[in-house]
């Protein structure tokens, strides 16, 4: 019997939601970084096996919004828990429950009558077993979870057990996506996300939160080389200077690191051309958010 279903992955910023989904798929599909709010939109990642097909909905971390982009991110996360077969509430073992976790638990109570909710305490590899169990007990008090798991998405500890429990819960269903498909997003979106990930990792200060990437053009030359042109948008001239760096060193580093991942992702050699432009306060402007794909 073939089963299939949709699983929303929800939690505060930087608890390891994208890392967990990448671990399930056995490859990097979603960008990750040490910075919170790396994921900005709901992205579907697809795992197909002989037994079934699981569609994981990676969501932005729920946080206190300070601009229209933040509003969009929180709305995308909240809407993901509706009309799914299962919700995974991801928390981190290294932090005790806080106001953000209580807020999310309140959202989950609204859907729990129709949708099972699993608590997944991530990053247990960073704590001794006794401390991890204590944190698990604290989080378990938030709501009456259907099941509770302690895992490490990074080391894959207990990940196979969690995956088996998810698969057993899924109803009989069709194969929604071709077996070779790993995400619902187009190639250009994933290219832009990889570039943004490298900007977040290579830069500091406010850059991670005020940067966006727009892919201008992707094409293949006759010799097989993939050509990518992309624009990096930031909000202030000072941020532009940070991204470009002295003598262009930072922009060169971002390009080198992005190209490595893009060539692995595309399986072909690639030439990447990056520009940096200032769009003042773009996170507050709905027309620019739509242009960058953050509005339906």
Residue, then its C-alpha position, 0 to 999 in steps of 0.5 A: x500500500x502506497x501512502x502519501x501526505x503533507x507534513x508542516x515543519x514549524x518552530x521558532x527561528x534557528x531551531x533546525x527546521x531546514x537541517x531536519x528536512x535536509x537530513x530526511x532527504x539525504x541531501x541539501x535542498x534547503x539553505x541553512x545558516x547560523x543566523x535566525x530567519x534564514x528561511x523566508x517562504x514556505x518551501x515544499x521538499x519531497x521524499x519518495x520511497x517505495x512505501x510512499x511520498x512525504x511532502x515536507x513544508x519548510x516554514x519561516x521561523x515564527x518571530x515578532x515581526x518588525x516589517x512587512x517581510x516579517x508579516x509575510x513570513x509569519x503568515x506563511x508559517x501559520x498558514x502551513x499548519x492548515x490542511x496538512x496530515x501532520x505537524x512537526x513542532x521543532x524545538x531545540x534542546x539547548x534552550x528552555x521553552x519561551x514566549x515564542x514556543x507558547x505562542x506557537x503552541x497556541x496556534x497548534x491547539x487550534x488545529x490539533x483536533x483535526x491534525x496530529x502534532x509531533x514534538x521534535x526536540x532537536x540538537x540533543x547532540x549538544x547536551x548530556x542525555x539527562x539534560x536533554x530529557x529534562x528539556x524534553x519534559x519541559x516542552x512536553x507540557x506546552x500541549x498534549x502532543x501525539x508523540x514526542x521525539x528527541x533527535x539530532x538532525x545534524x548527526x541523524x540520531x533517532x531520525x530514522x525512528x522519527x521518519x518511520x513514525x511519520x510514514x506509518x501515520x500517512x494515509x493511503x494516497x497518490x504520488x503527487x510528484x515525480x519520484x526524481x523531484x525533490x522540491x516544488x520550487x523552480x530552479x531559479x528560486x533555488x539558485x537565488x537561495x543558495x546565493x543568499x545563504x552564502x551572503x548570510x554566512x560570509x557577512x555579519x551585522x544587519x546584512x542577513x535580514x536586509x538582503x534579497x537575491x533576484x535571478x536576472x537570467x540563467x542560460x546555457x552556452x553552446x559549450x555547456x557552461x551554465x551562465x547565471x546573472x543575479x542581483x543582490x538587493x540591500x537597503x543601505x549604501x553602507x551595506x552595499x560597501x560591506x557586501x562588495x568589500x575592500x577591492x571587491x574581496x567580499x563579493x568575490x568570496x560570496x561568488x566563489x562559495x555560491x558557485x561551488x554549491x551551485x555546480x554541485x546542485x546543477x551538476x555542471x560548470x557554471x559562471x556566476x555574475x553578481x551585481x549589488x543594488x540598493x533598494x531602500x527599505x525594501x522590506x517595507x514595500x509591498x511592490x518590491x516584495x511581490x517583485x522578489x516573490x514574497x507576495x502571492 
